[in-house]
């Protein structure tokens, strides 16, 4: 169980060090491609695509981004 918390903390720290804000993350991704994937193949496929591009991105932040597109 401690490994899960360590992984979450590591991902959160990476996110906070890499992006100053959620808007900066949104500017860094290809919104059109993610939106197209979400609309054609579903939310899970878009999340997987985002996780492949940013493997250290916390899943909660990734889900928030996909929902906000």
N, C-alpha and C positions, 0 to 999 in steps of 0.2 A: 504494500500500500504506500509505503514511503516513496517508492520509485515513481508512482503516479504523481504525487505532489511535487517531487523534484522536477519531473518532466514539465508539469504545468508551470512551475515557477521559472524554469529555464526558458520556456517559450514566451512567457509574459515579459521577462527581462529582455529577450531578443526583440520582441515587438516594440517595447518602450524605447530601446536604444536605437532601433532602425527607423522608426517613424515617429515624428514629433506629434502627430495627431491622426485621427481617423481619416480626415480629409487628405492628408498626405499619402496615406495608404491607398485611398481611392484614386488619387491621381497617378499612382505608380502602376496600377493594374490596367489591363486592357478591358475596360468596362463593356465595350460592344461585344467582344468575344465571349465574355462571361455571361452577359445577358442573353446572347444568342444560344449558348449552351443550356442555360437555365430554361429558356422558353422551348427549346427543341427536345432536350433530353431530360430535363428535370433539375430540381435543386441539388440533389445528391451528386449528379454528374458535374454540375458547376462547382460544388464544393471540392470534389476530387481534383478538378482541373486547377483550382486555386491552391490546394494543398500541394500539388506537384510543383507549382511555380514557387511557392513559399512554404516549404515543409515545416518551418518553425513557427508559423503563424498559429496562434491559439484558435481552436475550433470555434469558440464563441464569437471571436472577432470575425472569422471567416464567414460564419453563418449570418452575422449582422450585415456584413458587406453584401453578400448575395441577396439577402432580403431587401436591401436598400436600393438595388439596381432597378 
